[in-house]
Amino acid sequence: MTSIPTSGNPSGAKRLVRSDDRWIGGVAGGVANYFGVDPTLVRILFAAALLLPGPQVLLYLILWLVMPNSGA
């Protein structure tokens, strides 16, 4: 018996796409969906990471530009 993928991805592989559950761009929701965790947890971790030195905002902006929408 062959299983038919239920997602829009015919190969059945996971894709990193921006989520429709979005606050700012859908990046955190997309990352959460990819790893199978709660989007609120990803948002909290990102907010906590803003307190540390590093390119967090730049990484978020790059992901926002590079990740396709979930409908695409």
C-alpha positions as MATLAB code, in Angstrom:
seq = 'MTSIPTSGNPSGAKRLVRSDDRWIGGVAGGVANYFGVDPTLVRILFAAALLLPGPQVLLYLILWLVMPNSGA';
ca = [
       0.000    0.000    0.000;
       1.349    3.389   -0.949;
       0.930    6.348    1.370;
      -0.044    9.672   -0.127;
       1.606   12.715    1.460;
      -0.958   15.053    2.976;
       1.165   18.171    2.630;
       1.636   20.230   -0.506;
       5.128   18.773   -0.860;
       4.907   15.696   -3.141;
       8.247   14.238   -2.016;
       7.127   14.155    1.635;
      10.352   15.849    2.778;
      10.162   18.639    5.332;
      10.602   22.153    3.988;
      11.578   25.275    5.869;
       8.852   27.753    4.908;
       7.367   30.803    6.594;
       4.270   30.003    8.606;
       0.787   31.433    8.249;
       0.869   31.722   12.066;
       2.877   34.929   11.881;
       3.608   37.857   14.080;
       6.527   39.397   12.219;
       7.084   37.650    8.915;
       6.285   34.078    9.989;
       9.925   33.069   10.461;
       9.553   31.857   14.066;
       6.396   29.914   13.180;
       8.123   28.322   10.191;
      11.165   27.309   12.233;
       8.860   25.896   14.923;
       6.876   23.883   12.373;
      10.085   22.523   10.832;
      11.423   21.301   14.176;
       8.020   20.287   15.566;
       7.973   22.637   18.568;
       5.577   25.319   19.774;
       5.972   28.658   17.933;
       5.707   30.523   21.251;
       8.829   28.721   22.479;
      10.798   29.799   19.397;
       9.610   33.402   19.835;
      10.614   33.417   23.521;
      14.038   31.956   22.699;
      14.554   34.572   20.002;
      13.560   37.386   22.362;
      15.952   36.030   25.007;
      18.718   35.776   22.397;
      18.314   39.487   21.678;
      19.849   40.131   25.093;
      23.083   38.449   23.965;
      25.597   40.004   21.593;
      25.410   38.701   18.049;
      23.690   38.988   14.683;
      20.221   37.750   15.764;
      18.236   40.490   14.032;
      20.329   40.149   10.871;
      19.754   36.372   10.865;
      15.997   36.888   11.282;
      15.916   39.377    8.391;
      17.914   37.030    6.146;
      15.563   34.140    6.954;
      12.586   36.409    6.254;
      13.962   37.174    2.788;
      15.141   33.638    1.946;
      12.312   31.464    3.306;
       9.363   31.055    0.911;
       5.753   31.511    2.061;
       3.948   28.331    3.062;
       1.492   28.840    0.210;
       4.264   28.994   -2.412;
];
